[in-house]
Amino acid sequence: PMPYAICRVAKIKTAQAGAAKTAHNYRQRETPNADTERQPLNREYINTGERNY
């Protein structure tokens, strides 16, 4: 099978929504469907804050 990628783009309309997206992406809150053993495999290609997961 061929590998694939999914890219979703959506407008973030409020500062609160932006903060929620950041908390999710940086695993600052519980994300039950995320496999914690695979977390070191995460890559961030546009890293304006120079932060790591």
N, C-alpha and C positions, 0 to 999 in steps of 0.2 A: 504493500500500500504506500501511496505517496503522502508525505507529510503536508500539513496545511496550517494556515494561520487564520485567526479571526481578528478583525479590527473593527471596533465599534467607535463611532464618533457621535457625540451628543453635546449640545450646548449646556453649560452649567449656568443656571440663571441666578443663583443666590450665593452669597459667601458661605452660608450654612451648608448648601449642597456641595460646594467646593471642599469644605472642611471634611465632610462625610466621605467624599471620594478619596481624599488624601489618606484619611484614617484607614479606609479599606485597602488601598494600594500598598500602604506601608505596614499593614497588619497591626495597626495600633489598637484594634478592637478584635474581638473573637470572630473568626471566619470559619464556621464549622465545616464547610465543604472544601477547605484548603488542606492539602496533604502537607503537613509540616516537615516530613522527611524530604520533600522535593523543593523546599524553600531555597536552599543554596543554589538551585539551578536557575532561579529567576535572574533575568537580565533587564536592565533599563537602558534603552538606546538613546533616549533624549533625557539627560540628567542635568537639569539646570541648577539644582540645589546641591549637586555633588554629594548626594546621600546614597547609602546602600540600604537594601532591604534588611 
